[in-house]
Amino acid sequence: MIAADTSTWIAFLEGERGQDTQLLDRALEDRQVLMVPVVLTELLSEPKLPSSVADTLSDVPMVDIEPGYWQRAGALRARVLSKRRKARLGDALIAQSCVDRGIPLLTRDWDFRSFVDAAGLDLVLDRRTAAVR
């Protein structure tokens, strides 16, 4: 099982090529993708998102939020911030969801590297596309 960050989902939905979008495509075919609730919220926040795409995204099985999740996510973000590293709230919530479930995160967003050191996030970073952003 894997999860994908908003950056990878957007690239996938827009038909962009990259290691991450290819992995996401294969994982979707094999039904090996879990949707992180915060990622779904970010994707559904796009006013121009077609309703058919919104319905399809909503059909992807969701990562369960376990008891103590919010406290763990807050502590994780605090650890990253204490090292003077960037830790957006949404990123901390996404990272904690993946850490709790023990699943890798596909992303184009280099900011998630901070969560690798702080929590052992298993990250699949598309270096080619992330380097351009």
PyMOL commands that set and color helices and strands:
alter all, ss='L'
color gray80, all
select helices_A, chain A and resi 6-13+19-29+37-44+51-59+69-82+89-101+110-119+127-132
alter helices_A, ss='H'
color red, helices_A
select strands_A, chain A and resi 3-4+105-107+123-125
alter strands_A, ss='S'
color yellow, strands_A
deselect
rebuild
show_as cartoon
